[in-house]
């Protein structure tokens, strides 16, 4: 059987994460927080997509990213 994700790799803030199939983000605060998912643009440049993570919630984003930046209260991993 083939699984969508085979690995979970923790990441550091504002760091390139390499190839992945998705992103798992957990908000440990009592209010919604924002994170930027950096992807490659059409011309090889990077562009950010801002996502909101609800209070005390975990979200999985099925997106291949270059890097991630976020504020306090966010933990997570890339899924490969």
C-alpha positions in Angstrom: 0.0 0.0 0.0 1.3 3.5 -0.9 0.9 6.2 1.7 0.6 9.9 1.0 3.2 10.8 3.7 6.1 8.6 4.8 8.2 11.0 7.0 7.7 13.8 9.4 10.7 16.2 9.8 10.6 19.1 12.4 11.7 22.5 11.1 13.1 25.7 12.4 11.5 29.1 11.8 12.6 31.1 8.8 14.6 28.1 7.4 14.4 26.5 4.0 12.9 23.0 4.4 13.7 21.3 1.1 11.4 19.0 -0.8 8.2 18.0 0.9 4.6 16.9 0.2 2.9 18.9 2.9 3.2 20.9 6.1 1.8 20.2 9.6 1.4 23.3 11.8 0.1 23.3 15.4 -1.0 26.5 17.2 -0.4 26.2 20.9 -1.9 29.6 21.8 -5.5 30.7 22.7 -5.9 32.8 19.5 -5.5 32.3 15.8 -1.9 32.9 14.4 -0.5 33.4 10.9 2.2 31.5 9.1 3.8 32.1 5.7 4.3 29.1 3.4 7.0 30.0 0.9 6.8 28.4 -2.6 8.6 28.7 -5.8 7.1 31.2 -8.3 6.9 30.9 -12.1 10.3 32.5 -12.7 12.2 30.6 -10.0 11.6 33.3 -7.4 9.8 32.6 -4.1 6.3 33.8 -3.1 4.5 33.5 0.2 1.0 32.2 0.9 -0.3 33.4 4.3 -2.4 30.9 6.2 -4.3 31.2 9.5 -4.1 28.5 12.1 -7.1 28.5 14.6 -6.5 28.7 18.4 -5.3 25.4 19.9 -5.5 23.6 16.5 -3.4 21.5 14.2 -3.7 21.9 10.4 -2.2 19.9 7.5 -1.6 21.8 4.3 -1.1 19.7 1.2 1.5 21.9 -0.5 5.1 21.6 -1.5 7.0 24.5 0.1 10.5 26.0 0.0 10.3 27.4 3.5 8.1 28.5 6.4 8.0 31.5 8.6 5.7 32.1 11.6 5.2 33.9 14.9 5.3 32.6 18.5 3.1 29.7 19.4 3.6 27.6 16.2 5.3 24.3 16.0 5.2 21.8 13.2 7.0 19.6 10.7 7.2 19.1 7.0 5.7 15.9 5.6 7.5 13.9 3.0 
